[in-house]
Amino acid sequence: MNKQKKDAVKIIPLGGLEQIGMNITAIEYDDSIIVIDCGLAFPEDDMLGIDLVIPDVTYLKENADKVKGLVVTHGHEDHIGAIAYVEKELNMPIYATKLTMGLIENKLSEHNLLNNTKRKVVKYGQIINLGRFRVEFIKTNHSIVDSAALAIYTPAGLLIHTGDFKIDYTPVFGEMIDLQRFAELGKKGVLALMADSTNADREGFTQSEKTVGKTFDNLFDDNKNHRIIIATFASNVDRVQQIINSAYKYGRKVVVEGRSMVNIISTASELGYLNIPEHTLIDISEMKNYPDEKLVLITTGSQGENMAALSRIAASIHNKVAVTPGDVVIFSSHPIPGNEKAVFKVINELEMKGARVIFEDTHVSGHACREELKLIYALTKPKYAVPVHGEYRHLKRHAELAMEMGVPRERIKIMTTGDVLEVGEDTFEVTGKVPAQGIFVDGLGVGDVGNIVLRDRQLLSQNGLLIIVVTLDKYSNQLIAGPDIVSRGFVYVRESETLMEDCRLVVQEALDRCLRRNISDWGKIKMTIKDELGEFLWKRTKRSPMILPIITEV
């Protein structure tokens, strides 16, 4: 029995399952752990006031001496966004391809971590030794250049992690995905395949990124007399390249707006992943020197994020760009599930200001649809299938696809975040659980807002707050002043004077009762006030505001 466990490798997702975003997975064998990706997630609607969610790396901190390094598949926020936060606690060496490393270095320098973080740029086909593991980077296609899949050689067998990928036979930049390498590895024997599930519910193939270039050409041709504003993901360098190509072809100048967009474009062009013809890019301050029909504006905000450039332009709070009637605004992205409302709000605002909004056909996904996933399964012929990256419904569709491709049901595992899956020739079971809740970042505070604070925020946002102020005599515990009642977000006091007066009476009675019984413990007095006032308000208004009694003594 013992030998069997020894020859099993552990796969531990600390994020990225049951959600889109916050991808991070630990692979462990014996005294070695490698970490794949380290991303962030954006807050859900019910996470009031939270800016970001980063992974909980408690398990890695407890085993810090085993952690050999962080290998990164590509440079999207949901894969690199939390690196700076985690590096402060773990200081792992980082291995990534050239552009991915460039984007990671931007993040590290923002947090002043560049000098004390070991980094190594890896080429495709190169193998790095990390403890008991050997990791090989394999070329893939995605909506950002320099994406990689990982072949992880472990004493228990070969694991393949696809990262985010699609199969693009005609990529805008660089080579197509190295299908040959996947096939060679398949011949050697693949123990487990961890593949991207984002589009596992979409039939057919994802179209080539090049098709978007043709669409842009047509749109530029159709709108020769208008200024064009295009919103897309900052990280989609190939998309930006195609916009620049069309702009150059039609004699337009390009302005880039939005902090993340400016950062990524400068990094990508420095490293040679963007080819910008001379004098095409101009600064936003030079826009006034050109007529509208000679300009293209590339901005962030395609997801309706309220502080991104396009949203500020739409709301007329952008200090350099205003929408004028006749502008053509192109959304070169799909709304991420959950963002539809925000996106349509921005579109409505733009249309009201007289812009024409074009919303369809200018985007292709960066993720593999069902036929591409099948091809990867056919080439790698894995013994076990572990779907990753996606909500439960995506993972479920992916599991069905693996069965279609001949992987028996009992060799497919839909994991939940924090599961410890042991995989070996004869082992395939979840044997434990590690903490992996996600940590909230609010302003500069990391992890200081927990579930209890969030619950308070939700209560406050739904029912408001009543503060009861009472002053007691220090020696005799007699009531000297109050009870005074302050209401915030519960009722408008001026129009609810009788209700407020009744509240005062209820509090007064509760207090009298406590003092008659000689209860001098403030905790008990507060509890009594809370309970009795809460019950009274529920009967009267069917609402439960947060009640905060404050007692002072003189």
N, C-alpha and C positions, 0 to 999 in steps of 0.2 A: 504493500500500500504506500509505503514511504517513498519508494522510487518514483511512483506515478506522480506524486505531488511535486517531487523535485524537478521532474521534466515538464512542468507546466509553467507557462508564462502568464502573468496577471495583466489584464487590461482594466484600467480604472478610469472611467470618464468622470472628470470633476466639473463638467459643464458641457453645453452643446447638445444635450438630449432633451426632448420634450420642449424645445424652444429653438428659435433661429437666433444664433448668436452665442457669445461666451464659450467658444470652443476651447477645450483644454482636456487632454487625456494623458494619464500616466501609464507607462508600460514598465512592469517590474519583473525582474528575475533575480532571485538570490540577493546579492548585495548591490544590485544596480537598478536605478530608475532613470528612464528618460521621459521628458515631458514633450508632448507634441502640441504646439500652438498655445497661445495664452491670450484669449480675446475678452472683449467686454460685451455686455448686452445693454440695450437702451431700456429705460424703465417702462413698465406696463402702466396703464391708466390709473391703477389703484395705488401706485407707489408715489404718494403725493410728495412733491418737492425733491424727489431723488433725481440726481443727474445721470448717474451711471450705475451699472451693477457689474462687479468684478468677481472672479471666482474665489471660492474659499479654499486656500491652499494649506489648511491645517495639517492634512495628512503628509504633504511634502515637507512642511516645516518639522514635523515629528521625525521624519526620516531624512533630514537634510544631508546627512553624511553619505546617503546612498545616491543622491541626485547627481547624475553625471553631466546633464546638459539639457538645453531647450532646443528642439529642432522645429523650425517654422515652415509651414507649407506655402504661405503667400501673405501679401501685405495688406489684407483687409482688416478693418477695425475689429470685426468679430473674431479675428485670429491673432492680432498683435496689440489690441487696444489696452490690455491690462499689464503688458510686460513691465512697464516702468513701476507700477504699484507692487508687482510680485518680486521684481528684482531687488527692491529695497529690503525685502525680507529674506530672500534666498540666494541672491547673487550667483545665478547659474551662468555658465558659458553659453553663448547663443550661436547657433549654426543656421544660416539661411542663404538663399541666393542673393544676387547683387542688388536688385531693386528692393526686394523685401528688406534686406539689411539697411539700405538707405533710409527707408521709411521708419524702421525700428530706431535707427540712430537719431532721427528727428525727435522721436518720443523721449529717448534716453536723455538727449541734451536739454529738452524742456524741463526735465526733473533733475538736472545736474548729475547724471549717472554715467556719462560717457566714459570718463577716465577710469572708473573702477569696474567696468563690465567687460569681461573677455568676449570677443566676437570673432567669428571666422566666416568669411564668405565662401560658399560651397558652389562648385559647378555641377551640372548634371552628369550623372555617371560616376561621380566621385563617391568614395565610401569613407565614412568617418567611424573611428572606433570609440565607443563610449562604454566603458566598463565591460559587461558581458554582452553588449550589443554591437552590431555593425549596422550603420544606417546608410542607405544609398538614396540619393535624390534622383527622381525620374521626371523628365519633362512632361508637363501636361498643359492644356489650354484652359483659360478661365477668363473672367472679365478684367483681370489685371495681369500684366506680363510677369514672367518669371515665377509662375506657379509651379509647384512640384508635388508629386506623389512620393511616398516614402516606402522603400522596401526595408523592413527591419529584420535582420538576421538574428535569431535568438537560439540558445541551445535547445529550445523546445521545438523550433521550426521557424518557417518564414512567415512574417506578417506583412500584409500590404495595406497601407493607409492611403486612399486616393487623394486626400485633401479635397477642396472644392474643385470640381473639374467639369469640362465638357469635351467633346471630341470635335475639333474644328479643323477641317481638312484645308481651309484657306485662311489661316489666321492673319490678322493685320500686321503683326510684328513677329518675326522669328519663325521657328519651325512649328510643325504640327506635333501633337502629342506623340510620344514615343511608344506606339502600340507594339512595336517589335520587342521592346524590353519587357512589357507585360507578358507577351507570349513566351519569351525565353524563361521568365520566372515561373510561368505556369507549367512549363515542361519540367522545371526542377522540382516543382511541388510546393503549393502554397497552403500553409496551415489554416490561416484565417484571412478573410478580406474585410476590411472596414471601409465601406464606400459611402460617398455623399448621397443623401436621400432627399435633398431639397426639391427636386422635380420628379421624384419617384412616382408621383401620381399623374404625370403628363405623358400621354402617348407619343410615339414617334421620336424624331430627332430634334435637337435644338438647332436653330439656324446658325449659319456662320456669322460672325461679327461683321464680315465684309458686306453683308446684305444691307446693313445700316448705312454704310457709306453711299451706296447707290441711292437710298431714300433721301439722304441729306442733299446729294447733288440735285435731285428732283425738286426738293423743297427750296433750295437756293435759287433754282431756275424759275420756280413759280413766283417767288417773292422778291424779284430784282429791285423793287422800288421801296422796300421796307427795311427797317432795322430788324435784325433777327436776334432773339435772346434764347439761348438753349440751356435748359437745366438738366444736369446729369449727376451721377455719383462722382465725387472728386476722384475716387480711386480707379475709375475706369479709364485708364490711360489710353487704351486703344480707341475708345469712343472719342476722346479729346483729339487724338491724332486725326481721326476721320473728319471731325468738324474743321480742324485746321486745314486739312487737304482741300475740303470743299471751299473754305473761305479763300484760300490762296487761288484756287481755280477761278473763282468768280470775283477776284480782285477786291476782297474785303479785308479790313484790319480786324484783328482779334483782341478782345479785352477779356482778361480773366478776373473774376470777382468771387470772393469767399475765401476765408483764411485757409481752409483745408485744401481747396482747389489750388491756390497759389503755391502752398507748400509742396504738394505732390507733383505739380507740373514742374516746379524748379528742380526737385530731386530727380524726376524722370528725365528731364532734358540734360541735366548735368551728367547723368550716368549713360546717356546715349539711347534711351528708350523712346524718346520723342524726337521727331525730326521736324523742327520748326523753320520754315524758310525765313531768310533774313527780312527784317522790316515788316514781318507779318504781325508780331505781337506788339501791342502798344500799351502804355500805362493808362489806367482809368482816367487820369487827369487830362490825357490828350484827346479824349473822346470828342470834346467840343470842336476840335480842329477838323473833323470829318463830317460829311453829310450822313444822315441816318442810313441811306442805302449802301454805304460803304463799311458798315460796322456789323460785327457779330460779337455778342456778349456770351461768354460761357460762365455759368454760375452754379453754385451749390443750391440746395433747397428743393430738389426734385421730390422730396418726401414730405414737403409741407412743414419742415421743422421751423419753429417760429423764430429762431434767431438766425437762420441761414439767409444768404443774400437774397434769394428770390422772394422769400416771404417778406423781407424788409422792403423790397422794391414794391411788392404788391400792396403793402400796407402804407405806402408813402412815407416810410421812416428811414429810407436809405439816403445817406447824405450826398451821394454822388450820382445816383441814377434814378430817373423818374420814368414811369411808363407813359407813353404818349399814344393817342389813337393812331392806329396804323401799325404799331409794333406787332411782330409775329413772335409768339412765345411757344417754344417747342419743349415738351416734356420728354426727355430721352431716357425714360425709366418706367418701370411698373411700380405702382404703390406696393410697398411691403405690406403684407396682411396686417390690418390694424391701423394703417396710416391713411386709409382712403378718405376719411372725413377731413383730415388736415389738408390733404392734397386738393380736394374739391373746393375747400374754403379759399385756398390761394387762387385756384382757377377762376372762381366766381369774382374774386376781387380784381383780378387782371382783366376779365371780360368787362366788368363795370367801368374800368378806366379806358375802355375802347380798344384793348389789345385783342388780337385773334389768337386763340390758344389751339395748338395742335397736339393731340394727346396720344394718337395711336401710331403703330408701325415704325416708330423710331427707336425701338429697343429690342434687343434679343437677350435671352437669359444667359448667365454665365455657368449654368448648371446642366448636367446631363439629364436628358429625358430617358424614358424607359428603354428605347432601342440601344442607346449608348451604354447604359448600365448593363444591358444583356451582353453587349460586346465585351465589356471588361470581364464579366463572369465567364464568358466563353473562352477568353484568352487565358485567364488565371486559374480556372477550375479549382476554386478553393474548397478545402474540406469543410470549413465552418464559415458561416456568414454572420457578420456583426454590423448591421446598419448603423450609420452615425449621421450627425448633422441634420436635425429636423425635428419637427413636432411629432407627436405620437402617430398621427395619421400618415405622415410621410414614411416613418419607420415601418409602419404596418404594410403599406403598399410595397415598400422595398422588400420586406420579408416574403410577401407573396411572389414577387418577381424572382427572388432567389430560389424559391421552390419550383417555379416554372423552369428555371435554368438547371434543375436537377439536384439542388442541395436539399437533403431530406429535412423535414420539419424540425426534427429533434437536434439538428445541427445549426439551427438559426436562433439567435438570441436577440430579442429586443430588450435592451438594457435601460435602466433608469439611472439618472445622475447619481454617482456615489457607489454604484454597484462594483464589487470586485469579481471579475470573471476570470476563472482559471482555465487556460486553454493548453491542451497537450495532445499527443497522438490519441490517448484514450480518455482524456479529461475535457469536459466542456460544461462547467457549472458555475453558478454564482455562489461564492463561498463566504461573502461578507459584505459589509457596507462601511463606507468612510464618510466623514462629514463633507457635504458639498452643497451648501444652501445658496451660495451667492452672497456677496457683501455689498451693502449699499454705500455709494459715495455721494455725499451731499455737500456741495461747496468744497471746502478743503478737508472736511471730516471724512475719514475712511472708516466705516464700520461703527461709527458712534450712533448711527440711527439704526435701531434694530426693529424687530417685529412689534415690540410694545410701543415704541415711539410712533411707528406707522399706524398702529391701531388707534392711538390717541389722535393722530392727525385725521384719520378717517372719521372718528366720532365727532371731532370738532367741525369737520367739513360738512357733516350731515346734520348735526343737531345744535351746534353752537355751544356756548359756555355761559354758566352763571357763577359769579363769584359772590360769596357771602362773607361780609366782614363784621366781626363781632369783637368788642373790647370788654375785657373782664377786669375786675379789681384784683390786684396781686394777692391781697391777704384774705379778703372775704369771698373771692370768686363771684362777687355780685356783678350783674350786667351793668356796665357804665354807659356804653354807647352802642348803637346799632340795634338789631342787625341791619346793615346796609347791603343792598343788592345791586350788583353791576351785571348787566346783560350784554354779551357780545355774540351776535350771530344767532340769537335764540328768538327774541321778539324785539320789535321796535318799542322801546320803553315808553315813549311819549303817548303812544296809542294804546298801551296796555297797562294803564295805571292801576286798574282794579286788580288785575292778575298779580302785579308786583306787590300790591298791598296785601293780598291774600298770602303770597309767598312769605312776606315778612311775618305775618301772624303765625304761619305754620312753623317757621324757624323759631320764633319767640316761644311758642308752646313747647317745642322740642327742647329748647334750652332750659326753660323753667323746670321741665320734668327732670332733666339731668341734674340741675343745681339743687332741686328739692331732695333728690336721692344722694346728694353730696358726691356726685361723680366728678372728680377733678382731673381725671385723665383726659388730656386733650384729644388723643386718638379716638377715645370712645365718644366724646362729644361730637367730633367731626363726623364719625360714622353715623350717629343718630340723626344729625342734621341731614346728611346725604340721603339716608334711607327714606326719612319721612318726607323730605321735599321732593325726592325723586318719585315717590309713590303718588304724591299729590299732583305733581305736574303731568304724570302719565295719565291719571284719571281725567285731568282737566283739558289737556292739549293733545294727548296721544303722542307726545314727543319725549325723548330722553336726552336732555342736554347734559354736557359734562358739568358736574357741580363741584366747585372748589371752595370749601369753607376755610377762612383764614381767621385765626384767633390771635389777638394781641393782648398783653396785659399792662396795666398802668400801676 
